[in-house]
């Protein structure tokens, strides 16, 4: 499949939100119950390192980072979000997006990328491992879905080999 990786724009939000909503509906991609507004999402994520995979006018998937803390000592540490449209999974879109994010985040001075992934989300865990993340632990019964089911969260991180060593 041919696609490009491009900076996410506000005009991409409708498609990004649809992909996000599909992830929410799986009940293993996020503890989020609803898709936020563009304004809320934009405020909670870094203005740098937010990308979409695009084929023509179609957004196939997206990746972004958010700060883990406002404290200056954590300026190079970010939380990763990556979502792929259901019909584009298994086509290399997630791998391309996550690898591009890693490359660009290091250019921006990030030395650690981390993800908290619901234990049952095996495909996301495998994607992260494929891109150099390692499991560093888990948090038991960290969050509860609307259906009342509790989930463990696997903590994964990727340390830069170029920054922060």
VOLOMAR-189304 format. One line per field, with one value per atom (N, C-alpha, C): residue in three letters; residue number from 1; x, y, z; atom name. Coordinates in Angstrom, 2 decimals. Atoms other than C-alpha are relative to their C-alpha. Example, Ala and Ser with C-alpha at 12.3 -4.5 7.8 and 13.67 -1.06 7.14 Angstrom:
BEGIN
aa	[ALA_ALA_ALA_SER_SER_SER]
i	[1_1_1_2_2_2]
px	[0.89_12.30_0.90_-0.82_13.67_-0.77]
py	[-1.19_-4.50_1.20_-1.19_-1.06_1.09]
pz	[0.00_7.80_0.00_-0.06_7.14_0.73]
at	[N_CA_C_N_CA_C]
//
This chain:
BEGIN
aa	[UNK_UNK_UNK_UNK_UNK_UNK_UNK_UNK_UNK_UNK_UNK_UNK_UNK_UNK_UNK_UNK_UNK_UNK_UNK_UNK_UNK_UNK_UNK_UNK_UNK_UNK_UNK_UNK_UNK_UNK_UNK_UNK_UNK_UNK_UNK_UNK_UNK_UNK_UNK_UNK_UNK_UNK_UNK_UNK_UNK_UNK_UNK_UNK_UNK_UNK_UNK_UNK_UNK_UNK_UNK_UNK_UNK_UNK_UNK_UNK_UNK_UNK_UNK_UNK_UNK_UNK_UNK_UNK_UNK_UNK_UNK_UNK_UNK_UNK_UNK_UNK_UNK_UNK_UNK_UNK_UNK_UNK_UNK_UNK_UNK_UNK_UNK_UNK_UNK_UNK_UNK_UNK_UNK_UNK_UNK_UNK_UNK_UNK_UNK_UNK_UNK_UNK_UNK_UNK_UNK_UNK_UNK_UNK_UNK_UNK_UNK_UNK_UNK_UNK_UNK_UNK_UNK_UNK_UNK_UNK_UNK_UNK_UNK_UNK_UNK_UNK_UNK_UNK_UNK_UNK_UNK_UNK_UNK_UNK_UNK_UNK_UNK_UNK_UNK_UNK_UNK_UNK_UNK_UNK_UNK_UNK_UNK_UNK_UNK_UNK_UNK_UNK_UNK_UNK_UNK_UNK_UNK_UNK_UNK_UNK_UNK_UNK_UNK_UNK_UNK_UNK_UNK_UNK_UNK_UNK_UNK_UNK_UNK_UNK_UNK_UNK_UNK_UNK_UNK_UNK_UNK_UNK_UNK_UNK_UNK_UNK_UNK_UNK_UNK_UNK_UNK_UNK_UNK_UNK_UNK_UNK_UNK_UNK_UNK_UNK_UNK_UNK_UNK_UNK_UNK_UNK_UNK_UNK_UNK_UNK_UNK_UNK_UNK_UNK_UNK_UNK_UNK_UNK_UNK_UNK_UNK_UNK_UNK_UNK_UNK_UNK_UNK_UNK_UNK_UNK_UNK_UNK_UNK_UNK_UNK_UNK_UNK_UNK_UNK_UNK_UNK_UNK_UNK_UNK_UNK_UNK_UNK_UNK_UNK_UNK_UNK_UNK_UNK_UNK_UNK_UNK_UNK_UNK_UNK_UNK_UNK_UNK_UNK_UNK_UNK_UNK_UNK_UNK_UNK_UNK_UNK_UNK_UNK_UNK_UNK_UNK_UNK_UNK_UNK_UNK_UNK_UNK_UNK_UNK_UNK_UNK_UNK_UNK_UNK_UNK_UNK_UNK_UNK_UNK_UNK_UNK_UNK_UNK_UNK_UNK_UNK_UNK_UNK_UNK_UNK_UNK_UNK_UNK_UNK_UNK_UNK_UNK_UNK_UNK_UNK_UNK_UNK_UNK_UNK_UNK_UNK_UNK_UNK_UNK_UNK_UNK_UNK_UNK_UNK_UNK_UNK_UNK_UNK_UNK_UNK_UNK_UNK_UNK_UNK_UNK_UNK_UNK_UNK_UNK_UNK_UNK_UNK_UNK_UNK_UNK_UNK_UNK_UNK_UNK_UNK_UNK_UNK_UNK_UNK_UNK_UNK_UNK_UNK_UNK_UNK_UNK_UNK_UNK_UNK_UNK_UNK_UNK_UNK_UNK_UNK_UNK_UNK_UNK_UNK_UNK_UNK_UNK_UNK_UNK_UNK_UNK_UNK_UNK_UNK_UNK_UNK_UNK_UNK_UNK_UNK_UNK_UNK_UNK_UNK_UNK_UNK_UNK_UNK_UNK_UNK_UNK_UNK_UNK_UNK_UNK_UNK_UNK_UNK_UNK_UNK_UNK_UNK_UNK_UNK_UNK_UNK_UNK_UNK_UNK_UNK_UNK_UNK_UNK_UNK_UNK_UNK_UNK_UNK_UNK_UNK_UNK_UNK_UNK_UNK_UNK_UNK_UNK_UNK_UNK_UNK_UNK_UNK_UNK_UNK_UNK_UNK_UNK_UNK_UNK_UNK_UNK_UNK_UNK_UNK_UNK_UNK_UNK_UNK_UNK_UNK_UNK_UNK_UNK_UNK_UNK_UNK_UNK_UNK_UNK_UNK_UNK_UNK_UNK_UNK_UNK_UNK_UNK_UNK_UNK_UNK_UNK_UNK_UNK_UNK_UNK_UNK_UNK_UNK_UNK_UNK]
i	[1_1_1_2_2_2_3_3_3_4_4_4_5_5_5_6_6_6_7_7_7_8_8_8_9_9_9_10_10_10_11_11_11_12_12_12_13_13_13_14_14_14_15_15_15_16_16_16_17_17_17_18_18_18_19_19_19_20_20_20_21_21_21_22_22_22_23_23_23_24_24_24_25_25_25_26_26_26_27_27_27_28_28_28_29_29_29_30_30_30_31_31_31_32_32_32_33_33_33_34_34_34_35_35_35_36_36_36_37_37_37_38_38_38_39_39_39_40_40_40_41_41_41_42_42_42_43_43_43_44_44_44_45_45_45_46_46_46_47_47_47_48_48_48_49_49_49_50_50_50_51_51_51_52_52_52_53_53_53_54_54_54_55_55_55_56_56_56_57_57_57_58_58_58_59_59_59_60_60_60_61_61_61_62_62_62_63_63_63_64_64_64_65_65_65_66_66_66_67_67_67_68_68_68_69_69_69_70_70_70_71_71_71_72_72_72_73_73_73_74_74_74_75_75_75_76_76_76_77_77_77_78_78_78_79_79_79_80_80_80_81_81_81_82_82_82_83_83_83_84_84_84_85_85_85_86_86_86_87_87_87_88_88_88_89_89_89_90_90_90_91_91_91_92_92_92_93_93_93_94_94_94_95_95_95_96_96_96_97_97_97_98_98_98_99_99_99_100_100_100_101_101_101_102_102_102_103_103_103_104_104_104_105_105_105_106_106_106_107_107_107_108_108_108_109_109_109_110_110_110_111_111_111_112_112_112_113_113_113_114_114_114_115_115_115_116_116_116_117_117_117_118_118_118_119_119_119_120_120_120_121_121_121_122_122_122_123_123_123_124_124_124_125_125_125_126_126_126_127_127_127_128_128_128_129_129_129_130_130_130_131_131_131_132_132_132_133_133_133_134_134_134_135_135_135_136_136_136_137_137_137_138_138_138_139_139_139_140_140_140_141_141_141_142_142_142_143_143_143_144_144_144_145_145_145_146_146_146_147_147_147_148_148_148_149_149_149_150_150_150_151_151_151_152_152_152_153_153_153_154_154_154_155_155_155_156_156_156_157_157_157_158_158_158_159_159_159_160_160_160_161_161_161_162_162_162_163_163_163_164_164_164_165_165_165]
px	[0.84_0.00_0.89_-0.75_1.32_-0.65_0.48_1.01_1.19_-1.03_2.94_-0.27_0.17_3.53_0.15_0.12_2.60_-0.34_0.41_2.11_-1.52_1.44_-1.35_-0.43_0.58_-3.48_-1.38_1.34_-6.66_-1.05_0.95_-8.42_-0.04_0.00_-7.49_-0.86_0.60_-9.38_-1.20_1.17_-12.63_0.42_-0.46_-10.81_0.79_-0.76_-8.43_-0.98_0.99_-11.43_-0.77_0.69_-13.18_0.87_-0.92_-10.10_0.10_-0.06_-9.87_-1.26_1.26_-13.56_-0.04_-0.05_-13.06_0.87_-0.86_-10.22_-0.72_0.76_-12.42_-0.99_1.03_-15.11_0.56_-0.57_-12.68_0.08_-0.13_-12.47_1.33_-1.35_-8.79_1.06_-0.97_-7.17_0.24_-0.09_-7.82_-1.06_1.02_-9.68_-0.92_0.82_-11.12_-1.39_1.37_-14.92_-0.54_0.50_-15.49_1.18_-1.00_-13.50_-0.08_0.03_-12.50_-0.20_0.04_-12.99_1.43_-1.33_-10.11_0.72_-0.63_-9.43_0.57_-0.48_-9.16_1.15_-1.07_-7.09_1.26_-1.13_-4.82_0.72_-0.58_-4.26_0.77_-0.63_-3.29_1.18_-1.07_-0.76_1.04_-1.08_2.57_-0.35_0.25_2.34_0.98_-0.95_5.35_-0.23_0.08_5.50_-1.42_1.35_1.91_-0.14_-0.06_1.62_-1.16_0.99_-0.84_0.64_-0.32_-0.36_-1.15_1.00_-2.15_0.16_0.06_-3.16_-1.03_0.91_-4.63_-0.62_0.71_-7.29_-0.36_0.36_-7.64_1.08_-0.90_-6.05_-0.13_-0.02_-5.03_0.26_-0.34_-3.73_0.70_-0.65_-2.16_0.83_-0.86_0.48_0.28_-0.29_1.15_0.62_-0.55_2.92_-0.61_0.44_1.87_1.03_-0.97_4.05_-0.44_0.33_4.24_-0.01_-0.09_4.94_0.31_-0.37_5.25_1.36_-1.30_8.48_1.10_-1.03_11.52_0.89_-0.89_13.50_-0.59_0.66_10.96_-0.30_0.29_11.02_0.25_-0.31_12.45_-0.70_0.76_9.92_-1.44_1.35_6.60_-0.75_0.92_3.63_-0.46_0.36_2.83_-1.45_1.31_-0.61_0.14_-0.03_-0.88_-1.27_1.27_-4.10_0.01_0.05_-4.57_-1.44_1.33_-7.79_-0.11_0.18_-9.19_0.35_-0.24_-8.99_1.44_-1.40_-5.31_0.97_-0.86_-4.00_0.68_-0.75_-1.32_0.63_-0.55_-0.18_1.27_-1.22_2.84_-0.20_0.29_1.09_0.46_-0.38_1.59_1.51_-1.46_5.24_0.63_-0.54_5.94_-0.25_0.31_4.17_0.84_-0.72_5.82_1.50_-1.42_9.30_0.28_-0.16_8.83_-0.09_0.13_7.67_1.29_-1.25_10.79_1.08_-1.03_13.05_-0.21_0.29_11.34_0.07_-0.04_11.02_1.44_-1.41_14.78_0.55_-0.41_15.32_-0.51_0.58_13.12_0.54_-0.63_15.20_-0.63_0.62_13.06_0.93_-0.89_15.10_-0.77_0.80_12.29_-1.41_1.40_9.01_-0.59_0.63_6.61_-1.45_1.39_3.27_-0.54_0.73_0.76_-1.06_0.86_-1.03_-0.83_0.89_-4.04_0.50_-0.64_-2.77_-0.53_0.60_-5.20_0.28_-0.26_-4.10_1.34_-1.22_-1.55_0.58_-0.53_-1.28_0.77_-0.72_-0.26_1.31_-1.23_2.23_1.03_-0.93_3.75_0.54_-0.46_3.91_1.09_-1.00_5.78_1.30_-1.21_8.19_0.76_-0.61_8.83_0.78_-0.63_9.81_0.98_-1.05_12.26_-0.43_0.47_10.07_0.18_-0.09_10.48_-1.01_0.91_8.09_0.82_-0.73_9.20_-0.81_0.82_6.33_-1.47_1.43_2.62_-0.65_0.80_-0.01_-1.29_1.13_-2.69_-1.31_1.33_-6.36_0.06_-0.22_-5.38_-1.25_1.18_-8.58_-1.17_1.24_-12.18_-0.79_0.80_-14.21_-1.44_1.41_-17.82_-0.78_0.70_-18.84_0.35_-0.36_-17.28_1.23_-1.17_-14.31_1.28_-1.29_-10.96_1.08_-1.09_-7.77_1.35_-1.40_-4.07_0.58_-0.68_-1.79_1.48_-1.40_1.57_0.76_-0.82_4.21_1.13_-1.05_6.53_0.75_-0.77_9.34_1.05_-1.10_11.91_0.94_-1.03_15.09_0.79_-0.80_16.96_1.41_-1.41_20.35_0.91_-0.76_21.41_-0.09_0.24_20.01_-0.17_0.24_20.16_0.83_-0.85_22.89_1.16]
py	[-1.18_0.00_1.24_-1.26_3.44_1.04_-1.09_6.18_0.87_-0.89_9.12_0.28_-0.47_10.28_1.50_-1.44_13.89_0.55_-0.66_16.38_-0.02_-0.05_16.14_1.47_-1.35_19.19_-0.03_-0.09_20.40_-0.54_0.49_19.57_-1.53_1.47_15.89_-0.52_0.44_15.84_-0.92_0.86_14.32_-1.44_1.37_11.26_-0.56_0.43_11.09_-0.41_0.29_11.21_-1.29_1.25_8.40_-1.21_1.09_6.19_-0.17_0.02_7.11_-0.65_0.56_6.27_-1.51_1.45_2.84_-0.68_0.54_2.26_-0.04_-0.06_3.34_-1.16_1.04_0.88_-1.41_1.34_-2.07_-0.31_0.10_-1.46_-0.60_0.40_-2.47_0.96_-0.94_0.52_1.19_-1.18_3.23_-0.10_-0.11_3.97_1.19_-1.14_7.04_-0.51_0.40_6.84_0.69_-0.81_9.55_0.67_-0.76_11.30_1.45_-1.40_14.72_0.93_-1.00_17.90_0.21_-0.34_19.03_0.88_-0.94_21.83_-0.71_0.74_19.48_-0.92_0.91_16.93_0.80_-0.83_19.63_0.55_-0.54_21.12_-1.07_1.07_17.73_-0.68_0.65_16.75_1.02_-0.86_18.16_0.53_-0.56_20.49_-0.55_0.65_18.68_-1.51_1.47_14.99_-0.51_0.54_14.44_-0.19_0.34_12.66_-0.89_0.91_10.90_-0.74_0.73_8.22_0.33_-0.51_9.50_-0.66_0.48_7.92_0.87_-0.97_10.67_0.86_-0.78_12.34_-0.84_0.89_9.34_-0.08_0.22_9.22_-1.47_1.44_5.61_-0.29_0.15_6.08_1.26_-1.18_8.59_-0.37_0.17_8.93_1.40_-1.28_11.69_-0.27_0.12_12.34_1.07_-0.97_14.08_0.00_-0.08_15.31_-0.85_0.79_13.10_0.86_-0.89_16.02_1.41_-1.38_19.78_0.36_-0.26_19.49_-0.05_-0.14_20.53_-1.23_1.17_17.38_-1.11_1.00_15.33_0.54_-0.63_17.58_-0.94_0.93_14.73_-1.33_1.24_12.11_0.26_-0.19_11.66_-1.32_1.14_9.31_-0.08_0.23_7.79_-0.46_0.49_7.38_-0.38_0.43_5.38_-0.79_0.62_4.36_-0.20_0.34_2.65_-0.35_0.36_2.44_-1.51_1.47_-1.08_-0.64_0.60_-1.70_0.10_-0.18_-0.70_-0.72_0.74_-2.88_-1.15_1.08_-5.38_0.36_-0.44_-3.29_0.84_-0.76_-1.64_1.45_-1.40_1.64_0.35_-0.26_1.41_0.02_0.07_0.40_1.26_-1.20_3.27_1.24_-1.16_5.81_0.03_0.03_4.68_0.21_-0.22_4.51_1.46_-1.40_7.97_0.89_-0.75_9.30_-0.08_0.18_7.86_0.89_-0.80_9.49_1.50_-1.42_12.87_0.46_-0.38_12.85_0.17_-0.16_12.35_1.31_-1.29_15.36_1.15_-1.02_17.31_-0.08_0.08_16.19_-0.96_0.98_13.40_-1.20_1.14_10.65_-1.24_1.16_8.41_0.16_0.10_7.44_-1.14_1.04_5.47_-0.18_0.33_3.77_-0.86_0.88_2.27_-0.69_0.73_-0.45_-1.03_0.97_-2.43_-1.40_1.31_-5.97_-0.82_0.81_-7.56_0.53_-0.59_-5.26_-0.52_0.70_-7.74_0.64_-0.58_-6.10_1.29_-1.23_-2.76_-0.32_0.40_-4.43_-0.52_0.53_-6.30_1.10_-1.13_-3.11_0.76_-0.74_-1.32_-0.79_0.83_-4.23_0.03_-0.01_-4.30_1.30_-1.30_-0.62_0.36_-0.21_-1.05_0.31_-0.19_-0.63_-1.30_1.18_-3.00_0.12_0.01_-4.04_0.23_-0.31_-2.56_-0.31_0.34_-3.63_0.07_-0.11_-3.55_0.61_-0.54_-1.87_-0.80_0.92_-4.20_0.76_-0.60_-3.28_1.52_-1.45_0.26_0.78_-0.74_1.25_-0.91_0.75_0.18_0.60_-0.42_0.34_0.26_-0.25_1.48_-1.27_1.27_-2.18_-0.64_0.49_-2.62_-0.88_0.88_-4.70_0.79_-0.58_-3.86_-0.55_0.42_-4.01_0.34_-0.28_-4.31_0.80_-0.78_-1.94_-0.39_0.33_-3.00_1.30_-1.19_-0.28_-0.34_0.22_-0.03_1.30_-1.20_2.36_-0.28_0.04_3.11_1.14_-1.00_4.89_0.27_-0.38_6.80_-0.53_0.41_5.45_1.19_-1.18_8.99_1.14_-1.11_11.28_-0.56_0.38_11.02_-1.19_1.12_8.38_0.48]
pz	[0.00_0.00_0.00_0.08_-0.91_0.91_-0.86_1.70_0.36_-0.50_3.03_1.46_-1.38_6.57_-0.04_0.09_7.05_1.38_-1.24_9.86_0.11_-0.23_11.40_-0.01_0.07_10.66_0.65_-0.58_12.28_-0.97_1.00_9.01_-0.08_-0.06_9.59_1.15_-1.26_12.90_-0.19_0.15_11.60_-0.24_0.27_10.20_1.18_-1.18_13.17_1.09_-1.04_15.52_-0.29_0.35_13.60_0.31_-0.32_13.93_1.51_-1.46_17.62_0.58_-0.48_18.15_-0.22_0.25_16.54_1.04_-1.06_19.02_1.33_-1.25_21.93_0.06_0.03_20.85_0.21_-0.24_21.06_1.49_-1.45_24.83_0.45_-0.40_24.78_-0.52_0.55_23.05_0.92_-0.87_25.66_1.08_-1.04_28.85_-0.29_0.40_27.12_-0.38_0.33_26.82_-1.24_1.11_24.23_-0.70_0.74_21.53_0.47_-0.42_22.81_-1.20_1.07_20.84_-0.50_0.52_18.65_1.00_-0.92_21.11_1.22_-1.17_24.10_-0.37_0.43_22.19_-0.30_0.38_20.79_1.24_-1.24_24.25_0.78_-0.77_25.73_-0.66_0.75_23.07_-0.45_0.48_21.99_-1.38_1.33_19.02_-1.03_0.89_17.59_0.09_-0.02_16.70_0.06_0.22_15.65_-1.50_1.42_12.34_-0.40_0.57_10.08_-1.15_1.23_7.45_-0.95_0.93_4.37_-1.36_1.39_1.06_-0.70_0.60_-1.06_1.08_-1.02_1.08_1.23_-1.09_3.42_1.06_-1.13_6.87_0.38_-0.28_7.51_1.48_-1.40_11.04_0.49_-0.56_13.38_1.23_-1.16_16.08_0.56_-0.65_18.60_1.37_-1.34_21.87_0.90_-1.00_25.05_1.13_-1.09_27.89_1.18_-1.18_30.97_1.26_-1.16_33.31_-0.47_0.30_33.33_0.61_-0.63_35.37_-1.06_1.04_33.33_-0.13_0.08_34.19_-0.87_0.84_32.20_-1.40_1.29_29.12_-1.18_1.08_27.02_0.11_-0.19_28.11_-0.45_0.52_26.30_-0.06_0.13_26.20_-1.44_1.41_22.79_-0.12_0.45_21.23_-1.46_1.40_18.02_-0.29_0.40_16.27_-1.51_1.41_12.92_-0.37_0.48_10.93_-0.16_-0.02_11.18_-1.34_1.31_7.43_-0.46_0.38_7.36_0.94_-0.92_10.18_-0.74_0.62_9.19_-1.33_1.28_6.21_0.17_-0.24_7.83_0.36_-0.31_8.60_1.41_-1.38_12.36_0.19_-0.10_12.04_-0.60_0.64_9.64_0.86_-0.84_11.85_1.27_-1.26_15.07_-0.21_0.29_13.54_-0.39_0.38_12.03_1.25_-1.25_15.40_0.81_-0.75_17.05_-0.59_0.68_14.48_0.24_-0.14_14.68_1.46_-1.42_18.47_0.47_-0.37_18.82_-0.55_0.55_16.54_0.86_-0.88_18.96_1.43_-1.31_21.96_0.99_-0.91_23.40_0.16_-0.27_25.08_0.45_-0.40_26.34_-0.53_0.38_24.75_0.80_-0.81_26.89_-0.42_0.28_26.47_1.12_-0.90_28.85_-0.83_0.93_26.91_0.77_-0.64_28.08_-0.34_0.13_28.64_-1.17_1.06_26.18_-1.40_1.31_23.35_-0.53_0.45_22.00_-1.25_1.25_18.57_0.28_-0.33_20.09_0.73_-0.70_22.41_-0.99_1.01_19.45_-0.89_0.81_17.37_0.74_-0.78_20.14_0.12_-0.08_20.59_-1.33_1.33_16.84_-0.24_0.18_17.05_1.13_-0.98_19.92_1.41_-1.37_23.00_0.77_-0.85_25.92_1.13_-1.14_28.64_1.26_-1.24_31.95_1.25_-1.15_34.18_-0.35_0.21_34.65_1.23_-1.09_36.77_0.03_-0.14_38.07_0.20_-0.13_37.65_0.05_0.00_36.74_-0.37_0.45_34.99_-0.24_0.18_34.69_-1.16_1.14_31.50_0.45_-0.29_31.35_0.28_-0.21_31.26_1.34_-1.32_34.71_0.04_0.04_33.55_0.30_-0.36_35.15_-0.93_0.88_33.08_0.60_-0.30_33.80_-1.17_1.03_31.90_-0.01_0.20_30.51_-0.29_0.19_30.77_-0.95_1.00_27.77_-0.21_0.28_26.99_-1.05_0.94_24.37_0.34_-0.30_25.34_-1.27_1.14_22.67_0.15_0.00_21.73_-0.28_0.39_20.78_1.01_-0.92_23.49_1.41_-1.39_27.27_0.48_-0.42_27.46_0.83]
at	[N_CA_C_N_CA_C_N_CA_C_N_CA_C_N_CA_C_N_CA_C_N_CA_C_N_CA_C_N_CA_C_N_CA_C_N_CA_C_N_CA_C_N_CA_C_N_CA_C_N_CA_C_N_CA_C_N_CA_C_N_CA_C_N_CA_C_N_CA_C_N_CA_C_N_CA_C_N_CA_C_N_CA_C_N_CA_C_N_CA_C_N_CA_C_N_CA_C_N_CA_C_N_CA_C_N_CA_C_N_CA_C_N_CA_C_N_CA_C_N_CA_C_N_CA_C_N_CA_C_N_CA_C_N_CA_C_N_CA_C_N_CA_C_N_CA_C_N_CA_C_N_CA_C_N_CA_C_N_CA_C_N_CA_C_N_CA_C_N_CA_C_N_CA_C_N_CA_C_N_CA_C_N_CA_C_N_CA_C_N_CA_C_N_CA_C_N_CA_C_N_CA_C_N_CA_C_N_CA_C_N_CA_C_N_CA_C_N_CA_C_N_CA_C_N_CA_C_N_CA_C_N_CA_C_N_CA_C_N_CA_C_N_CA_C_N_CA_C_N_CA_C_N_CA_C_N_CA_C_N_CA_C_N_CA_C_N_CA_C_N_CA_C_N_CA_C_N_CA_C_N_CA_C_N_CA_C_N_CA_C_N_CA_C_N_CA_C_N_CA_C_N_CA_C_N_CA_C_N_CA_C_N_CA_C_N_CA_C_N_CA_C_N_CA_C_N_CA_C_N_CA_C_N_CA_C_N_CA_C_N_CA_C_N_CA_C_N_CA_C_N_CA_C_N_CA_C_N_CA_C_N_CA_C_N_CA_C_N_CA_C_N_CA_C_N_CA_C_N_CA_C_N_CA_C_N_CA_C_N_CA_C_N_CA_C_N_CA_C_N_CA_C_N_CA_C_N_CA_C_N_CA_C_N_CA_C_N_CA_C_N_CA_C_N_CA_C_N_CA_C_N_CA_C_N_CA_C_N_CA_C_N_CA_C_N_CA_C_N_CA_C_N_CA_C_N_CA_C_N_CA_C_N_CA_C_N_CA_C_N_CA_C_N_CA_C_N_CA_C_N_CA_C_N_CA_C_N_CA_C_N_CA_C_N_CA_C_N_CA_C_N_CA_C_N_CA_C_N_CA_C_N_CA_C_N_CA_C_N_CA_C_N_CA_C_N_CA_C_N_CA_C_N_CA_C_N_CA_C_N_CA_C_N_CA_C_N_CA_C_N_CA_C_N_CA_C_N_CA_C_N_CA_C_N_CA_C_N_CA_C_N_CA_C_N_CA_C]
//
